[in-house]
Amino acid sequence: MSNYPITQLHITPMRLPVTKILLPVLLLAALLLPLGARPYVLSLAIEVMAFAIFAMSLDLLLGYTGLPSFGHAAFFGLGAYTAAYLSSNHPLALGLTSNLLLLLPVVVLVTAVTALFVGFFALRTSGVYFLMITLAFAQMLFSVAIRWTAVTGGSDGLPGIPAPHITLGPLQWLINSRQAYYFLALAFFVLTYWLLRRLVNSPFGWTLRGIRENEARMQALGYATFRYKIAVFIIAGVFAGLGGMLLALHFRHASPENLYWTISGQVMIMVIIGGAGTLTGPILGALLVRLFPQIASSYLDRWETVEGVIFILFVLFAPRGIHGIYVYWCSRVQVFTWARKLLNT
């Protein structure tokens, strides 16, 4: 009998044929969803994809580099406010453009510069000190958003964001329907997953894993670990900002709640429940955390209690999350297949 928990078995599920079939099926289902889904379902799907991008960005820090940021919502909210301030027709906003080809680079620039500034100081610490510095920064931004009403709109935020569009010369695509925005969000989501998957499977990604396991040894091998950490902190901040931008453009509103520490806590739960250090785990975690309240509240009066119990059970009995459970059952299927082949020989 193995002494290791079942969810800590290091077996790659991607070797199973079922996974090669499942991924295209899921993508096809996502493409066909707008055909028969109600507007509410599409809206919820867009929200899940925005939070999945947010969760994957935190997974770069928490799961791959071992940096437990509790202020990641700062970049999520900053992306939302940047997009709103540039495009909203609210009297406090600039209202310059809602062209995504212009909004996107500005959001990337603002979040990248902010992440560079915060990371330069926060990454000189580690552990709980790093966690507290990131939390303090997020709370500082939240306080600014609440109190600087002349720019941020205070507790009301910045409403009045117009429908985004993609304009290049004479060509224009106005994204003014929920179905159109769903496909835009899906494109962002798939591209984000593809880019981050390539990143974590690159030499850069393996260096991050080395820093997570033993930073002192990586430094002894000649790696400038601070540079790697500042780079991944910037990348994570940028993708978190893009998730916030998607959510703000969807709801046509940027809210200070997107900066609050509870959002950081919620996305950290998504990463842990889904399976840190996997990228696919945070997606599953975003699905569970965002969909469970919508479903459970229709049947249970005290659904928050049930949700809390589920989270506790995951932490106690499935420390590698949903992804870890999946890996375990895939290993069982492999063992069963091998045993059957052995008996037939």
Phi and psi in degrees as a GROMACS rama.xvg file:
@    title "Ramachandran Plot"
@    xaxis  label "Phi"
@    yaxis  label "Psi"
@TYPE xy
-72.1357  144.107  SER-2
-84.583  -5.21341  ASN-3
-90.9608  143.854  TYR-4
-59.9783  150.006  PRO-5
-60.7049  -28.2303  ILE-6
-86.0825  2.64446  THR-7
-109.041  11.4091  GLN-8
-72.7301  125.715  LEU-9
-89.467  82.029  HIS-10
-124.577  132.874  ILE-11
-83.4238  114.181  THR-12
-72.3644  -18.5384  PRO-13
-67.9528  -10.0664  MET-14
-77.803  -17.3357  ARG-15
-76.8275  136.242  LEU-16
-59.0528  -31.8816  PRO-17
-60.4382  -32.7808  VAL-18
-69.1044  -37.5778  THR-19
-65.8925  -26.1343  LYS-20
-84.736  -38.3061  ILE-21
-65.8458  -42.0241  LEU-22
-62.6325  -48.3652  LEU-23
-62.3222  -34.6704  PRO-24
-64.5796  -43.1274  VAL-25
-64.0899  -40.8266  LEU-26
-65.4991  -40.983  LEU-27
-63.706  -40.9922  LEU-28
-62.7641  -39.6714  ALA-29
-65.0148  -37.4608  ALA-30
-69.7999  -32.3343  LEU-31
-89.5432  -11.3196  LEU-32
-54.2888  -44.0013  LEU-33
-63.7533  -16.6048  PRO-34
-67.7924  -37.4816  LEU-35
-124.963  0.77804  GLY-36
-82.9439  149.243  ALA-37
-74.1358  158.358  ARG-38
-55.6888  -36.6774  PRO-39
-63.1026  -40.6683  TYR-40
-65.1964  -41.6139  VAL-41
-63.285  -42.1973  LEU-42
-61.3452  -42.3409  SER-43
-66.2058  -38.1783  LEU-44
-64.587  -40.3184  ALA-45
-63.4375  -42.8363  ILE-46
-61.956  -43.0611  GLU-47
-62.098  -42.2345  VAL-48
-66.2417  -38.5797  MET-49
-62.7865  -43.7231  ALA-50
-72.4502  -28.9743  PHE-51
-65.8691  -40.2775  ALA-52
-62.1483  -44.073  ILE-53
-59.2448  -46.1887  PHE-54
-66.6965  -39.7277  ALA-55
-63.097  -35.8706  MET-56
-65.922  -39.394  SER-57
-68.778  -32.2156  LEU-58
-61.7301  -31.3549  ASP-59
-58.4724  -39.5116  LEU-60
-80.9645  -55.2216  LEU-61
-74.6431  -49.0702  LEU-62
-81.2839  -38.9482  GLY-63
-97.354  -29.1579  TYR-64
-112.647  -13.2199  THR-65
75.6567  31.5417  GLY-66
-110.296  102.981  LEU-67
-81.9419  81.2004  PRO-68
-77.1346  125.679  SER-69
-108.176  15.8667  PHE-70
-128.719  25.8895  GLY-71
-67.4618  -20.7508  HIS-72
-63.4529  -19.8083  ALA-73
-57.6597  -42.8456  ALA-74
-76.689  -34.3719  PHE-75
-60.5934  -49.6813  PHE-76
-69.2719  -34.679  GLY-77
-65.0162  -39.875  LEU-78
-62.7107  -40.2788  GLY-79
-65.0206  -46.1245  ALA-80
-69.2282  -36.3136  TYR-81
-62.5894  -46.7244  THR-82
-63.1078  -41.3206  ALA-83
-67.6439  -42.5963  ALA-84
-66.4024  -32.9541  TYR-85
-79.1658  -28.6182  LEU-86
-114.211  -23.1031  SER-87
-65.912  145.942  SER-88
-90.6556  12.5046  ASN-89
-64.8472  143.472  HIS-90
-56.5306  -27.8858  PRO-91
-81.059  -18.5246  LEU-92
-89.4664  164.59  ALA-93
-74.4894  -38.6276  LEU-94
61.7477  39.1946  GLY-95
-75.8552  -49.1243  LEU-96
-160.285  152.175  THR-97
-118.391  18.6148  SER-98
-74.8729  118.749  ASN-99
-61.74  -28.4599  LEU-100
-68.3472  -19.002  LEU-101
-100.398  -37.4971  LEU-102
-64.1216  -43.6422  LEU-103
-58.1693  -51.9139  LEU-104
-64.7723  -32.0867  PRO-105
-68.364  -43.8987  VAL-106
-61.0732  -43.4119  VAL-107
-61.0062  -44.9938  VAL-108
-64.5293  -47.3368  LEU-109
-62.6006  -47.1984  VAL-110
-69.3904  -35.0805  THR-111
-66.8286  -44.9192  ALA-112
-64.7263  -42.2003  VAL-113
-63.9572  -43.1426  THR-114
-64.2585  -36.8145  ALA-115
-62.6259  -44.1299  LEU-116
-64.5363  -49.3006  PHE-117
-66.7602  -44.9237  VAL-118
-63.8781  -33.1951  GLY-119
-57.7727  -36.2192  PHE-120
-92.981  -44.5671  PHE-121
-66.36  -36.3013  ALA-122
-77.547  -1.7914  LEU-123
-81.5208  -5.46423  ARG-124
-114.782  -178.436  THR-125
-152.627  169.168  SER-126
61.5331  -135.053  GLY-127
-66.4855  -27.8266  VAL-128
-68.3979  -41.6244  TYR-129
-62.077  -43.6979  PHE-130
-58.9557  -44.2567  LEU-131
-70.226  -35.8055  MET-132
-66.8733  -43.648  ILE-133
-65.1794  -38.1655  THR-134
-63.7069  -42.9823  LEU-135
-62.9374  -39.5657  ALA-136
-64.4079  -44.2765  PHE-137
-62.9666  -41.9287  ALA-138
-67.6979  -32.0381  GLN-139
-65.3155  -44.2318  MET-140
-64.4266  -38.6406  LEU-141
-62.288  -42.2633  PHE-142
-63.7574  -40.597  SER-143
-62.5885  -43.1272  VAL-144
-63.4122  -34.8461  ALA-145
-76.3301  -40.6243  ILE-146
-92.2223  -28.4198  ARG-147
-87.4243  67.036  TRP-148
-63.854  -26.4797  THR-149
-67.1405  -19.5625  ALA-150
-116.458  -42.5476  VAL-151
-97.5214  -12.2607  THR-152
83.8986  4.15005  GLY-153
65.0946  -143.745  GLY-154
-68.1978  -17.4745  SER-155
-80.0421  -17.9011  ASP-156
72.6729  -159.028  GLY-157
-118.822  98.4879  LEU-158
-87.0038  -172.862  PRO-159
77.8951  25.0911  GLY-160
-74.4894  124.203  ILE-161
-74.6645  169.463  PRO-162
-62.143  130.657  ALA-163
-71.3139  162.257  PRO-164
-147.273  161.455  HIS-165
-117.715  111.575  ILE-166
-121.82  126.81  THR-167
-137.303  100.103  LEU-168
64.624  -128.242  GLY-169
-79.4618  -10.2735  PRO-170
-89.5376  134.463  LEU-171
-144.257  135.625  GLN-172
-121.054  108.434  TRP-173
-87.6095  119.83  LEU-174
-96.3175  74.5566  ILE-175
-109.261  10.4723  ASN-176
-122.951  156.761  SER-177
-65.8721  -35.941  ARG-178
-64.6823  -42.5269  GLN-179
-64.1727  -41.7803  ALA-180
-69.2555  -32.3604  TYR-181
-59.4013  -45.9269  TYR-182
-66.9181  -34.3148  PHE-183
-63.7774  -47.0503  LEU-184
-62.5184  -39.1396  ALA-185
-63.662  -40.3001  LEU-186
-63.5414  -43.72  ALA-187
-60.4259  -44.4919  PHE-188
-63.5088  -49.381  PHE-189
-64.1387  -42.9709  VAL-190
-64.6326  -40.3062  LEU-191
-61.5969  -47.3955  THR-192
-60.9216  -43.7758  TYR-193
-62.9064  -45.4378  TRP-194
-64.9257  -45.3521  LEU-195
-69.5305  -33.9152  LEU-196
-64.1031  -42.1703  ARG-197
-64.8424  -37.0996  ARG-198
-64.6981  -49.0004  LEU-199
-72.9866  -19.7869  VAL-200
-93.3911  1.18289  ASN-201
-88.0867  170.555  SER-202
-55.7634  -33.8246  PRO-203
-59.997  -45.3792  PHE-204
-64.1551  -38.9162  GLY-205
-69.989  -29.9475  TRP-206
-66.0361  -39.3751  THR-207
-60.2933  -40.9968  LEU-208
-62.979  -38.9645  ARG-209
-63.4299  -40.3962  GLY-210
-63.2948  -40.4533  ILE-211
-62.4005  -41.7687  ARG-212
-77.4882  -43.2214  GLU-213
-162.094  91.1076  ASN-214
-66.0624  -37.6555  GLU-215
-61.6468  -39.7335  ALA-216
-67.3313  -39.1827  ARG-217
-63.2492  -38.7885  MET-218
-65.6081  -38.9331  GLN-219
-65.3769  -28.0984  ALA-220
-81.0025  -3.59158  LEU-221
102.217  6.15942  GLY-222
-81.7612  133.223  TYR-223
-82.4245  83.9581  ALA-224
-63.2832  -31.3218  THR-225
-63.1802  -39.3271  PHE-226
-64.9648  -40.5929  ARG-227
-64.4651  -41.3418  TYR-228
-68.6425  -39.4471  LYS-229
-67.7569  -35.1627  ILE-230
-65.7207  -46.3504  ALA-231
-70.5282  -29.7892  VAL-232
-65.5726  -40.9875  PHE-233
-66.2969  -45.8871  ILE-234
-60.337  -44.647  ILE-235
-63.6349  -40.2266  ALA-236
-64.2834  -39.2739  GLY-237
-64.3145  -46.9746  VAL-238
-68.9942  -32.9549  PHE-239
-63.678  -40.8878  ALA-240
-63.3777  -37.127  GLY-241
-66.4421  -37.4749  LEU-242
-62.6382  -41.7256  GLY-243
-65.1102  -39.0861  GLY-244
-61.4537  -44.8822  MET-245
-59.4046  -42.7961  LEU-246
-67.6231  -41.8571  LEU-247
-65.3981  -42.1905  ALA-248
-67.8152  -29.5677  LEU-249
-70.7257  -49.4595  HIS-250
-85.1284  -4.0427  PHE-251
58.2512  34.7888  ARG-252
-162.756  135.885  HIS-253
-108.506  124.211  ALA-254
-115.308  144.418  SER-255
-64.3465  -17.9129  PRO-256
-60.6468  -27.3305  GLU-257
-67.419  -14.5313  ASN-258
-97.8562  -9.48281  LEU-259
-74.2732  154.581  TYR-260
-64.4028  -24.7291  TRP-261
-64.9495  -30.6077  THR-262
-68.0639  -39.4799  ILE-263
-61.714  -42.2546  SER-264
-64.3189  -40.1957  GLY-265
-64.471  -43.7806  GLN-266
-71.5578  -29.2419  VAL-267
-66.3257  -37.6507  MET-268
-62.838  -41.0448  ILE-269
-56.7946  -44.4075  MET-270
-67.2628  -44.8693  VAL-271
-70.2183  -45.2373  ILE-272
-66.565  -38.5284  ILE-273
-73.8158  -37.4946  GLY-274
126.731  102.042  GLY-275
-69.901  146.976  ALA-276
75.9322  29.5875  GLY-277
-132.078  -21.1459  THR-278
69.6275  -47.7059  LEU-279
-71.124  -31.1435  THR-280
-58.8768  -50.0747  GLY-281
-58.3639  -31.1692  PRO-282
-65.0041  -45.9119  ILE-283
-64.2084  -38.1951  LEU-284
-64.3855  -39.6943  GLY-285
-63.5947  -40.077  ALA-286
-59.6548  -48.3023  LEU-287
-66.2452  -49.4411  LEU-288
-67.758  -35.788  VAL-289
-85.211  -30.3316  ARG-290
-88.6013  -33.0422  LEU-291
-56.7362  -47.5025  PHE-292
-60.5729  -35.4532  PRO-293
-66.6186  -37.5437  GLN-294
-83.3391  -48.1262  ILE-295
-67.0062  -33.9435  ALA-296
-64.6826  -19.0521  SER-297
-78.4956  -19.7599  SER-298
-118.702  -23.4893  TYR-299
-122.49  140.519  LEU-300
-80.0069  -34.4373  ASP-301
-111.894  52.2828  ARG-302
-66.3974  -26.3383  TRP-303
-63.255  -36.4916  GLU-304
-64.5166  -44.5056  THR-305
-61.8541  -42.0889  VAL-306
-61.0772  -44.1582  GLU-307
-61.5207  -41.6854  GLY-308
-62.8158  -41.3162  VAL-309
-61.1989  -43.6871  ILE-310
-63.2706  -42.1679  PHE-311
-63.124  -42.6823  ILE-312
-62.1302  -38.5972  LEU-313
-62.8692  -45.9838  PHE-314
-63.3049  -39.5993  VAL-315
-76.9885  -42.9103  LEU-316
-113.504  -12.3054  PHE-317
-139.768  68.2055  ALA-318
-62.1896  -18.5289  PRO-319
-96.7979  10.7841  ARG-320
72.6106  -164.44  GLY-321
-60.7916  -40.5775  ILE-322
-62.1456  -38.7852  HIS-323
-65.2332  -38.6882  GLY-324
-63.8105  -42.0285  ILE-325
-60.9429  -43.7901  TYR-326
-61.9103  -40.867  VAL-327
-61.7613  -47.2441  TYR-328
-69.5459  -31.1962  TRP-329
-63.6122  -39.9077  CYS-330
-64.6204  -36.6441  SER-331
-64.2564  -40.2336  ARG-332
-63.9338  -42.3163  VAL-333
-61.0122  -45.9514  GLN-334
-62.2253  -42.3923  VAL-335
-62.8487  -41.6529  PHE-336
-65.5  -44.3198  THR-337
-63.5039  -41.2181  TRP-338
-64.1539  -40.5306  ALA-339
-65.7984  -41.1403  ARG-340
-63.0753  -37.5703  LYS-341
-65.6349  -41.1382  LEU-342
-69.2659  -28.193  LEU-343
-84.7455  -9.92405  ASN-344
